[in-house]
Amino acid sequence: MWCPITYYEFYDVPRLFVVEWHGRFVAFDCPFDEDLGDYPPQYAVYSSPRLREVEVERAWLLRELAIKKPDGQVPVGAVVFDESRRQMMRDDVLWRLYQGSGTSHE
């Protein structure tokens, strides 16, 4: 299923974005790594049912508001975006990451 995203940083693909998925906000974060001199090959994925839309709209606060311990990591290449890479993502990676977490697949 396609889910709308809100992105805050973009380089080739969204590097920091949020998707609302089954009542939780899920943030994907892939910040530039100075030591690598590049972007890492995976997103750190955070979720919080407490993250409110008003807070999500303030991009500069997003990293501070996300749960500090990620729920997991997802390879950047595993996230399927719409053609523009700025509006939607497929939720396949979310199902794989949160399978068995009590969220039912519709």
C-alpha positions as CSV (number, residue, x, y, z in Angstrom):
1,M,0.0,0.0,0.0
2,W,1.2,3.5,-0.8
3,C,1.5,5.9,2.2
4,P,2.0,9.7,2.0
5,I,5.3,10.9,3.4
6,T,6.5,14.3,4.7
7,Y,10.2,14.8,3.9
8,Y,12.5,17.3,5.5
9,E,15.9,16.5,3.9
10,F,16.5,15.2,0.5
11,Y,19.6,14.1,-1.5
12,D,18.8,11.6,-4.3
13,V,16.1,10.3,-2.0
14,P,14.5,11.6,1.2
15,R,17.1,11.4,3.9
16,L,14.8,12.4,6.7
17,F,11.0,11.8,6.4
18,V,8.0,10.8,8.4
19,V,5.1,8.5,7.5
20,E,1.9,8.0,9.6
21,W,1.2,4.3,9.6
22,H,-1.5,2.5,11.5
23,G,-1.7,5.2,14.2
24,R,2.0,5.7,14.8
25,F,4.4,8.2,13.3
26,V,7.5,6.5,11.8
27,A,10.6,8.5,11.1
28,F,13.3,7.4,8.7
29,D,16.6,9.1,9.2
30,C,19.7,8.9,7.1
31,P,21.9,11.9,8.0
32,F,25.2,12.7,6.2
33,D,28.1,10.9,8.0
34,E,31.2,13.1,8.2
35,D,33.4,10.1,8.9
36,L,32.2,8.3,5.8
37,G,32.1,11.4,3.7
38,D,28.7,10.2,2.4
39,Y,25.3,9.1,3.4
40,P,25.1,5.7,5.1
41,P,23.4,2.8,3.2
42,Q,20.6,2.5,5.7
43,Y,17.9,4.5,7.5
44,A,17.6,4.4,11.3
45,V,13.8,3.9,11.9
46,Y,12.0,5.4,14.9
47,S,8.4,5.3,15.9
48,S,6.3,7.0,18.5
49,P,2.5,7.1,19.0
50,R,3.2,10.3,21.0
51,L,4.7,12.3,18.1
52,R,2.0,14.8,17.2
53,E,1.5,16.3,13.7
54,V,2.4,19.8,15.0
55,E,5.7,18.5,16.3
56,V,6.4,16.6,13.0
57,E,5.9,19.9,11.1
58,R,8.9,21.3,12.9
59,A,11.7,19.5,11.1
60,W,14.5,20.8,13.2
61,L,12.9,19.2,16.3
62,L,12.3,15.8,14.6
63,R,15.5,14.1,15.6
64,E,15.1,15.3,19.2
65,L,11.5,14.1,19.4
66,A,12.1,10.6,17.9
67,I,12.8,7.8,20.4
68,K,16.5,7.8,20.8
69,K,16.8,4.0,20.4
70,P,15.8,3.1,16.8
71,D,13.2,0.3,16.2
72,G,15.6,-1.0,13.6
73,Q,17.5,-0.2,10.4
74,V,16.3,-0.4,6.8
75,P,18.5,-0.3,3.7
76,V,17.9,2.9,1.8
77,G,17.5,0.8,-1.4
78,A,14.7,-1.2,0.2
79,V,12.3,1.7,0.5
80,V,10.2,2.1,-2.6
81,F,9.2,5.7,-3.3
82,D,6.8,7.1,-5.9
83,E,8.3,8.4,-9.1
84,S,9.0,11.9,-7.7
85,R,10.5,10.4,-4.5
86,R,8.8,13.1,-2.6
87,Q,5.2,12.2,-2.0
88,M,4.7,8.5,-1.1
89,M,6.4,5.3,-0.1
90,R,5.3,1.6,-0.2
91,D,4.7,0.2,3.3
92,D,6.4,-3.2,2.6
93,V,9.4,-2.3,4.8
94,L,7.1,-1.2,7.6
95,W,5.4,-4.5,7.6
96,R,8.7,-6.4,7.7
97,L,10.0,-4.2,10.5
98,Y,7.0,-4.2,12.7
99,Q,5.6,-7.7,11.9
100,G,4.3,-9.3,15.1
101,S,4.1,-5.9,16.8
102,G,0.3,-6.1,17.2
103,T,-0.5,-4.1,14.0
104,S,-2.7,-6.0,11.7
105,H,-2.2,-6.0,7.9
106,E,-5.3,-4.7,6.0
